[in-house]
Amino acid sequence: MSYVLGVDLGTSSVKVVMVNRSGVVTAEASESYPLIHLQSGYSEQKPEDWVKGTVKAIRRLIQESGTAPEEIQGLSFSGQMHGLVLLDKDRRVVRDAILWNDTRTTAQCRLIESKLGSRLLDIARNPALEGFTLPKLLWVKEHEPQLYETASVFVLPKDYLRYRLTGQLAMEYSDAAGTLLLDVAEKRWSAEICEALGIDPSVCPPLVESSDLVGTITLEMAEQTGLSPAAKVFAGGADNACGAIGAGILSGEQTMCSIGTSGVVLSYEAGKDRDYAGKVHFFNHGQKDAFYAMGVTLAAGYSLQWFKETFAPEQSFDELLTALGTTEPGAKGLLFTPYIVGERTPHADASIRGSFIGMDASHELGHFTRAVVEGITYSLRESVDILRAAGKRIDSITSIGGGARNDHWLQMQADVFNAEVVKLESEQGPAMGAAMLAAVGCGWFGSLSECAGQFLRPAKTFQPDAERVRRYDELYTVYRGIYAATRPLNEALTAFR
């Protein structure tokens, strides 16, 4: 037998899946690691924790599955986007990584806008937001100049992990697109952006394609992981790009909804010319010379996690979500906005906070649960609406992540989005996308589309119900008014946080 590994470096844990030539996941393992919150708005991690967790997960996966090292022919990576990892000239980590959900960089975003104006969207195809990498780089430059001076190069989280496994340093286009330093259409680092902001272009690492072979496992890491030193290592992609690959979003008008810690609505773009004017992200795909448009809800699954841990810690998620089958759409007039860590699409606002609107004494835990799930889904519909308004035809959406594990939530997505929703037979998301990049890289298939035809199979479809669509349309109209109504209140409360 022969296998490939998909390594998904997430925000709270790393997940490794082993996949055979038929696309069957034969083994998987995961390891968690902590977040570091030094103060409000700060979110960091120790890159060494990623390495230790990945080594442990791979070793355990090999041992528990009884797989011979030489049977694992290759591996690739999916990774959390935007996180800043600074390395010195000896490739040692300069400081803890600043993550995608860190919001300390508002002043740096305004600086970028003042220096570049409309040229930023022309080149990077995305607005200056706190989550991106360039504002983090500028923050370190301003607030930690001694550390900045010692930095020789920056990479993103999965690129650092891959460097530690292979000794080879590179960044691929789908992740580079989330730095604000890449000329997305031309696929090169932007000298204009670097010059405008006083960034030495030498800090930008070499660029490669997601499917490129970047090396093999070092002898040291082969010993630690149990992998063969001959195992081929491929560049991989950003988590959302790999999620798109793992959901088969590889052509035409294909669209997916992914609900994890954050939530995204992502649609395939064959060319670089469609202009969303910064309303949604526009990034390079993991498929060569393709792109994707994407809207983001910062706290999608995280809103549900927060709600469960705060109000129903004794219940499992499955128990909590039984309420979706026992309550009616609209949760008896209760609405929730999932802005508990700010919001990204369509409101690029790091200060806005969540709300329950419409509470009365008749509401029970089940109504609140339903309101949270509906609020997450309404937020994602705002991204669907932006894509449709730009001319995208979205009749069918492939759903992955936590939101694809509950049939009631899948039906809710179909009704709120007014589109067919497809659940896959084996839903591994970004980890599967990474494994598919390795499978194509190893020569198992001639293309990602060919691989998807073998690896990915629909399991179930959910059709929108006309009456529920009508009711959700009415509720969604009310939901959309909450942001403007609560924004001044949240601004007034900022001083008390």
C-alpha positions as CSV (number, residue, x, y, z in Angstrom):
1,M,0.0,0.0,0.0
2,S,1.0,3.6,-0.4
3,Y,-0.2,6.7,1.4
4,V,0.1,10.4,1.6
5,L,-0.4,12.7,4.7
6,G,-2.3,15.9,4.9
7,V,-1.1,18.1,7.8
8,D,-3.6,20.9,8.8
9,L,-2.0,23.4,11.2
10,G,-5.0,25.0,12.8
11,T,-5.4,27.7,15.4
12,S,-6.0,25.4,18.3
13,S,-4.5,22.1,17.1
14,V,-2.7,20.3,14.3
15,K,-4.5,17.5,12.5
16,V,-2.8,14.8,10.4
17,V,-4.7,12.5,8.1
18,M,-3.4,9.5,6.2
19,V,-5.0,8.8,2.9
20,N,-4.7,5.9,0.5
21,R,-4.9,5.9,-3.3
22,S,-8.7,5.6,-3.2
23,G,-9.1,8.7,-1.1
24,V,-10.0,6.8,2.0
25,V,-8.7,8.3,5.3
26,T,-7.1,5.2,7.0
27,A,-5.8,7.0,10.1
28,E,-5.7,10.4,11.7
29,A,-4.3,12.0,14.8
30,S,-4.3,15.5,16.3
31,E,-2.5,17.4,19.0
32,S,-3.6,20.7,20.6
33,Y,-1.5,23.7,21.7
34,P,-2.3,26.8,23.7
35,L,-3.0,30.4,22.6
36,I,-1.2,33.2,24.4
37,H,-3.4,36.3,25.2
38,L,-1.0,38.9,26.8
39,Q,-3.8,41.5,26.8
40,S,-7.1,42.3,25.1
41,G,-6.8,42.0,21.4
42,Y,-3.5,40.1,21.4
43,S,-3.3,36.5,20.2
44,E,0.0,34.7,19.9
45,Q,1.5,31.2,19.8
46,K,4.9,29.6,20.1
47,P,6.0,28.2,16.8
48,E,7.9,25.5,18.6
49,D,4.5,24.2,19.9
50,W,3.4,23.6,16.3
51,V,6.5,21.6,15.6
52,K,6.2,19.5,18.7
53,G,2.5,18.9,18.1
54,T,3.0,17.9,14.5
55,V,5.9,15.5,15.3
56,K,3.9,13.9,18.1
57,A,0.8,13.5,15.9
58,I,2.7,12.0,12.9
59,R,4.6,9.6,15.2
60,R,1.4,8.5,16.9
61,L,-0.5,8.1,13.6
62,I,2.3,5.9,12.2
63,Q,2.6,3.8,15.3
64,E,-1.1,3.2,15.9
65,S,-1.8,2.4,12.3
66,G,1.1,0.1,12.0
67,T,2.2,1.7,8.7
68,A,5.7,1.1,7.4
69,P,7.5,4.5,7.0
70,E,8.4,3.8,3.3
71,E,4.6,3.4,2.5
72,I,4.1,7.1,3.2
73,Q,5.3,8.6,-0.1
74,G,4.6,12.3,0.5
75,L,2.9,14.9,2.6
76,S,1.7,18.5,2.3
77,F,0.3,21.2,4.5
78,S,-2.7,23.4,5.2
79,G,-2.2,26.2,7.6
80,Q,-3.8,29.0,9.5
81,M,-3.4,32.2,7.4
82,H,-1.7,35.6,8.1
83,G,0.3,34.7,11.2
84,L,3.7,36.5,11.4
85,V,6.7,34.3,12.2
86,L,10.0,36.3,12.2
87,L,13.3,34.4,11.8
88,D,16.8,35.8,12.3
89,K,19.8,35.1,9.9
90,D,20.3,31.7,11.6
91,R,16.6,30.9,11.0
92,R,15.8,31.0,14.7
93,V,12.4,32.4,15.8
94,V,12.7,36.1,16.9
95,R,9.5,36.3,18.9
96,D,6.2,34.4,19.4
97,A,4.0,34.3,16.3
98,I,1.3,37.0,16.0
99,L,-1.8,35.3,14.8
100,W,-4.6,36.0,12.3
101,N,-7.1,36.8,15.1
102,D,-4.8,39.4,16.7
103,T,-6.4,42.9,16.5
104,R,-3.7,45.2,17.9
105,T,-2.8,46.7,14.5
106,T,-5.5,49.2,13.7
107,A,-3.0,52.1,13.6
108,Q,-0.8,50.2,11.2
109,C,-3.8,49.6,8.9
110,R,-4.5,53.3,8.7
111,L,-0.9,53.9,7.9
112,I,-1.0,51.4,5.0
113,E,-4.1,53.2,3.7
114,S,-2.5,56.6,3.9
115,K,0.6,55.5,2.1
116,L,-1.0,53.5,-0.7
117,G,-4.6,54.6,-1.1
118,S,-6.3,52.9,-3.9
119,R,-3.1,51.2,-5.1
120,L,-3.4,48.7,-2.3
121,L,-6.6,47.2,-3.8
122,D,-5.0,47.4,-7.3
123,I,-2.0,45.4,-6.2
124,A,-2.9,43.2,-3.2
125,R,-6.6,43.0,-4.1
126,N,-7.6,43.2,-0.4
127,P,-8.0,46.1,2.0
128,A,-5.8,46.7,5.1
129,L,-7.3,44.7,7.9
130,E,-5.9,43.9,11.3
131,G,-5.7,40.2,10.6
132,F,-3.2,40.4,7.7
133,T,0.5,40.0,8.0
134,L,1.8,43.3,6.8
135,P,0.2,45.3,9.6
136,K,1.8,42.9,12.1
137,L,5.2,43.4,10.5
138,L,4.8,47.2,10.8
139,W,3.6,46.8,14.4
140,V,6.8,45.0,15.3
141,K,8.9,47.5,13.4
142,E,7.3,50.3,15.5
143,H,7.0,48.8,18.9
144,E,9.8,46.2,19.0
145,P,12.5,47.8,16.8
146,Q,15.3,45.8,18.3
147,L,13.6,42.5,17.4
148,Y,12.7,43.8,14.0
149,E,16.3,44.6,13.3
150,T,17.3,41.1,14.1
151,A,14.7,39.6,11.7
152,S,16.1,38.3,8.4
153,V,12.9,36.8,6.9
154,F,9.3,36.3,7.7
155,V,7.2,33.3,7.0
156,L,3.6,32.1,7.8
157,P,2.8,29.3,10.3
158,K,2.7,26.3,8.0
159,D,5.8,27.5,6.1
160,Y,7.7,27.5,9.3
161,L,6.6,24.0,10.1
162,R,7.6,22.8,6.7
163,Y,11.0,24.5,7.1
164,R,11.6,22.6,10.3
165,L,10.7,19.3,8.6
166,T,12.8,19.9,5.5
167,G,15.3,22.7,6.1
168,Q,14.0,24.5,3.0
169,L,12.4,27.9,3.3
170,A,9.6,29.1,1.0
171,M,6.1,30.5,0.8
172,E,3.4,29.5,-1.7
173,Y,1.1,31.9,-3.4
174,S,-2.2,31.1,-1.6
175,D,-0.8,32.0,1.7
176,A,1.4,34.9,0.4
177,A,-1.8,36.5,-0.9
178,G,-2.9,37.0,2.7
179,T,0.1,39.0,3.6
180,L,-0.8,42.3,1.8
181,L,2.7,42.2,0.3
182,L,1.9,40.1,-2.8
183,D,0.9,41.4,-6.2
184,V,-1.9,38.8,-6.4
185,A,-2.5,39.0,-10.2
186,E,1.2,39.0,-11.2
187,K,2.3,36.4,-8.5
188,R,5.3,38.3,-7.2
189,W,6.2,40.3,-4.1
190,S,5.3,44.0,-4.6
191,A,8.3,46.3,-4.7
192,E,5.8,49.3,-4.6
193,I,4.2,48.2,-1.4
194,C,7.5,47.5,0.2
195,E,9.0,50.8,-0.8
196,A,5.9,52.8,0.4
197,L,6.1,51.3,3.8
198,G,9.9,51.0,4.3
199,I,10.0,47.2,4.2
200,D,13.2,45.7,2.9
201,P,12.0,43.2,0.1
202,S,14.7,40.8,1.3
203,V,12.5,39.8,4.3
204,C,10.1,38.2,1.8
205,P,10.8,34.5,1.3
206,P,11.1,32.7,-2.1
207,L,7.7,32.0,-3.7
208,V,6.6,28.5,-5.0
209,E,3.4,26.8,-6.2
210,S,1.2,24.9,-3.8
211,S,2.0,21.7,-5.6
212,D,5.7,22.2,-5.8
213,L,8.1,19.7,-4.3
214,V,10.1,21.7,-1.8
215,G,12.3,18.9,-0.3
216,T,12.3,15.7,1.7
217,I,12.3,15.0,5.5
218,T,15.6,15.7,7.2
219,L,17.3,12.9,9.0
220,E,16.6,14.5,12.4
221,M,12.9,14.8,11.7
222,A,12.7,11.4,10.1
223,E,13.9,10.0,13.4
224,Q,11.5,12.1,15.5
225,T,8.4,11.5,13.4
226,G,9.0,7.9,12.1
227,L,8.7,9.1,8.5
228,S,11.1,7.9,5.8
229,P,13.8,10.5,4.9
230,A,12.7,9.8,1.3
231,A,9.2,11.1,1.9
232,K,8.5,14.0,-0.5
233,V,7.3,17.3,1.0
234,F,5.0,19.6,-1.1
235,A,4.4,23.3,-0.4
236,G,0.8,23.1,0.5
237,G,-1.6,26.0,0.9
238,A,-3.5,28.4,3.1
239,D,-6.3,26.7,5.1
240,N,-9.1,28.1,3.0
241,A,-7.3,27.3,-0.3
242,C,-6.8,23.7,0.9
243,G,-10.4,23.6,2.2
244,A,-11.5,24.6,-1.3
245,I,-9.4,21.8,-2.8
246,G,-10.7,19.3,-0.2
247,A,-14.3,20.3,-1.1
248,G,-13.6,20.1,-4.9
249,I,-14.0,23.8,-5.5
250,L,-11.8,23.6,-8.6
251,S,-13.7,25.0,-11.6
252,G,-16.7,27.1,-12.8
253,E,-19.1,28.7,-10.3
254,Q,-18.4,26.2,-7.5
255,T,-18.8,27.6,-4.0
256,M,-18.3,26.3,-0.5
257,C,-19.2,27.2,3.0
258,S,-16.7,26.2,5.7
259,I,-17.6,26.6,9.4
260,G,-14.7,26.2,11.7
261,T,-13.4,28.6,14.3
262,S,-14.0,31.2,11.7
263,G,-16.5,30.8,8.8
264,V,-15.9,31.4,5.1
265,V,-17.9,31.5,2.0
266,L,-15.5,30.8,-0.9
267,S,-16.1,30.8,-4.6
268,Y,-13.8,29.7,-7.4
269,E,-12.4,32.3,-9.9
270,A,-10.7,31.1,-13.0
271,G,-9.3,34.5,-13.9
272,K,-7.8,37.5,-12.1
273,D,-10.1,40.2,-13.5
274,R,-13.3,40.1,-11.5
275,D,-13.3,43.2,-9.2
276,Y,-15.1,43.0,-5.8
277,A,-13.7,46.4,-4.8
278,G,-12.4,44.9,-1.5
279,K,-15.9,43.8,-0.3
280,V,-14.6,40.3,-0.1
281,H,-11.1,38.8,-0.2
282,F,-9.5,37.9,-3.5
283,F,-6.7,35.4,-3.1
284,N,-4.6,33.0,-5.2
285,H,-6.0,29.4,-5.2
286,G,-4.0,26.3,-4.4
287,Q,-4.7,25.2,-7.9
288,K,-2.1,26.8,-10.2
289,D,-3.1,30.1,-11.9
290,A,-6.5,30.1,-10.3
291,F,-8.0,32.4,-7.7
292,Y,-10.9,32.5,-5.3
293,A,-13.2,35.2,-3.7
294,M,-14.0,34.8,0.0
295,G,-16.0,36.4,2.7
296,V,-15.2,35.7,6.3
297,T,-17.1,35.6,9.6
298,L,-14.4,35.8,12.3
299,A,-16.3,34.0,15.1
300,A,-18.5,31.3,13.4
301,G,-17.9,28.0,15.2
302,Y,-16.1,30.0,17.9
303,S,-19.4,31.7,18.7
304,L,-21.1,28.4,19.3
305,Q,-18.1,27.2,21.3
306,W,-18.2,30.3,23.5
307,F,-21.9,29.9,24.0
308,K,-21.6,26.3,25.0
309,E,-18.7,26.8,27.4
310,T,-20.4,29.8,29.0
311,F,-24.0,28.7,29.2
312,A,-24.1,24.9,28.8
313,P,-20.6,23.5,29.7
314,E,-22.1,20.2,30.9
315,Q,-23.6,19.4,27.4
316,S,-21.8,18.0,24.4
317,F,-22.2,19.9,21.1
318,D,-24.5,17.1,19.8
319,E,-26.7,17.5,22.9
320,L,-26.8,21.2,22.6
321,L,-27.7,21.1,18.9
322,T,-30.7,18.9,19.4
323,A,-32.5,22.2,19.9
324,L,-32.3,22.8,16.2
325,G,-34.8,20.0,15.7
326,T,-37.2,21.1,18.4
327,T,-37.4,24.9,17.8
328,E,-38.8,26.9,15.0
329,P,-37.0,29.2,12.6
330,G,-36.5,32.6,14.2
331,A,-36.1,31.2,17.8
332,K,-39.3,33.0,18.9
333,G,-38.0,36.4,17.8
334,L,-34.5,36.1,19.2
335,L,-31.5,37.2,17.1
336,F,-27.8,36.9,17.7
337,T,-24.9,38.6,15.9
338,P,-21.6,36.7,16.0
339,Y,-19.4,39.7,16.5
340,I,-17.8,38.5,19.7
341,V,-14.2,39.1,18.4
342,G,-15.1,41.8,15.8
343,E,-16.2,41.1,12.3
344,R,-14.6,40.9,8.8
345,T,-17.3,40.6,6.1
346,P,-19.1,42.8,5.3
347,H,-18.2,44.9,8.3
348,A,-14.4,45.3,8.6
349,D,-14.7,46.3,12.3
350,A,-12.4,45.1,15.1
351,S,-14.4,46.9,17.7
352,I,-18.0,45.7,17.1
353,R,-19.2,43.1,19.6
354,G,-22.0,40.6,19.6
355,S,-25.6,41.0,20.7
356,F,-28.7,39.0,21.6
357,I,-31.7,41.0,20.4
358,G,-35.3,40.3,21.3
359,M,-34.9,38.4,24.6
360,D,-37.9,37.9,26.8
361,A,-38.9,35.6,29.7
362,S,-40.2,32.9,27.4
363,H,-36.9,32.1,25.8
364,E,-35.1,29.0,26.9
365,L,-31.7,27.5,26.3
366,G,-32.8,25.9,23.1
367,H,-34.0,29.2,21.6
368,F,-30.6,30.8,22.5
369,T,-28.8,27.9,20.8
370,R,-30.9,28.2,17.7
371,A,-30.4,32.0,17.6
372,V,-26.6,31.5,17.8
373,V,-26.6,29.1,14.9
374,E,-28.9,31.2,12.9
375,G,-26.8,34.3,13.5
376,I,-23.7,32.5,12.3
377,T,-25.6,31.5,9.2
378,Y,-27.0,35.0,8.5
379,S,-23.5,36.4,8.8
380,L,-22.3,33.9,6.1
381,R,-25.2,34.8,3.9
382,E,-23.9,38.4,3.8
383,S,-20.9,37.0,1.9
384,V,-23.1,34.9,-0.4
385,D,-25.1,38.1,-1.2
386,I,-21.9,40.0,-2.1
387,L,-20.8,37.3,-4.5
388,R,-24.2,37.1,-6.1
389,A,-24.4,40.9,-6.5
390,A,-21.0,40.7,-8.4
391,G,-22.5,38.3,-10.9
392,K,-21.7,34.9,-9.4
393,R,-24.3,32.3,-9.9
394,I,-24.7,30.3,-6.6
395,D,-27.2,27.6,-6.9
396,S,-25.3,24.9,-5.0
397,I,-22.9,25.2,-2.0
398,T,-20.6,22.4,-0.7
399,S,-20.6,22.7,3.1
400,I,-17.6,21.5,5.2
401,G,-16.4,21.9,8.8
402,G,-18.4,21.9,11.9
403,G,-21.5,23.2,10.2
404,A,-21.6,20.1,8.0
405,R,-21.8,17.7,10.9
406,N,-25.4,18.4,11.8
407,D,-28.2,17.8,9.3
408,H,-30.5,20.4,10.9
409,W,-27.7,23.0,10.4
410,L,-27.2,21.9,6.8
411,Q,-30.9,22.3,6.1
412,M,-30.7,25.8,7.8
413,Q,-27.9,26.7,5.4
414,A,-30.0,25.6,2.4
415,D,-32.9,27.7,3.6
416,V,-30.9,30.8,4.6
417,F,-28.8,30.8,1.4
418,N,-31.7,29.7,-0.8
419,A,-29.4,27.2,-2.5
420,E,-28.8,23.4,-2.6
421,V,-26.3,22.4,0.1
422,V,-24.1,19.4,-0.5
423,K,-22.5,17.3,2.3
424,L,-19.5,15.2,1.3
425,E,-19.1,11.5,2.1
426,S,-15.8,12.1,3.9
427,E,-15.4,15.6,5.2
428,Q,-11.8,16.3,6.2
429,G,-11.7,19.8,4.8
430,P,-8.2,21.5,4.6
431,A,-6.4,18.3,5.7
432,M,-7.9,16.5,2.7
433,G,-6.9,19.3,0.5
434,A,-3.3,19.1,1.7
435,A,-3.4,15.3,1.1
436,M,-4.7,15.9,-2.4
437,L,-1.8,18.2,-3.2
438,A,0.6,15.5,-2.0
439,A,-1.2,12.9,-4.0
440,V,-1.0,14.9,-7.2
441,G,2.7,15.8,-6.4
442,C,3.5,12.1,-6.0
443,G,2.1,11.5,-9.5
444,W,-1.0,9.5,-8.4
445,F,-3.1,11.8,-10.6
446,G,-2.5,14.2,-13.4
447,S,-4.5,17.1,-11.8
448,L,-6.4,18.2,-8.7
449,S,-9.6,17.8,-10.6
450,E,-8.8,14.2,-11.5
451,C,-7.9,13.6,-7.8
452,A,-11.1,15.1,-6.6
453,G,-13.0,12.8,-8.9
454,Q,-11.5,9.8,-7.0
455,F,-11.3,11.2,-3.5
456,L,-14.5,13.3,-3.1
457,R,-18.0,11.9,-3.2
458,P,-21.3,13.7,-2.2
459,A,-23.2,11.9,0.6
460,K,-26.3,14.0,0.9
461,T,-28.0,17.1,-0.5
462,F,-30.3,19.5,1.2
463,Q,-32.9,21.5,-0.8
464,P,-34.2,24.9,0.3
465,D,-37.8,24.9,1.6
466,A,-39.8,27.7,0.1
467,E,-41.7,28.6,3.3
468,R,-38.6,28.6,5.4
469,V,-36.7,30.6,2.8
470,R,-39.5,33.3,3.0
471,R,-39.4,33.4,6.8
472,Y,-35.6,33.5,6.9
473,D,-35.5,36.3,4.4
474,E,-37.7,38.4,6.7
475,L,-35.6,37.6,9.7
476,Y,-32.4,38.3,7.8
477,T,-33.6,41.8,6.9
478,V,-34.0,42.5,10.7
479,Y,-30.6,40.9,11.4
480,R,-28.8,43.2,8.9
481,G,-30.0,46.3,10.8
482,I,-28.4,45.2,14.1
483,Y,-24.9,46.2,13.1
484,A,-25.7,49.9,12.5
485,A,-28.0,50.1,15.5
486,T,-25.5,48.7,17.9
487,R,-22.2,50.2,16.6
488,P,-22.4,53.5,18.6
489,L,-23.3,51.5,21.7
490,N,-20.3,49.3,21.3
491,E,-18.0,52.2,20.6
492,A,-19.2,53.8,23.9
493,L,-18.5,50.6,25.7
494,T,-15.0,50.2,24.4
495,A,-13.5,52.2,27.3
496,F,-15.0,49.8,29.8
497,R,-13.6,46.6,28.3
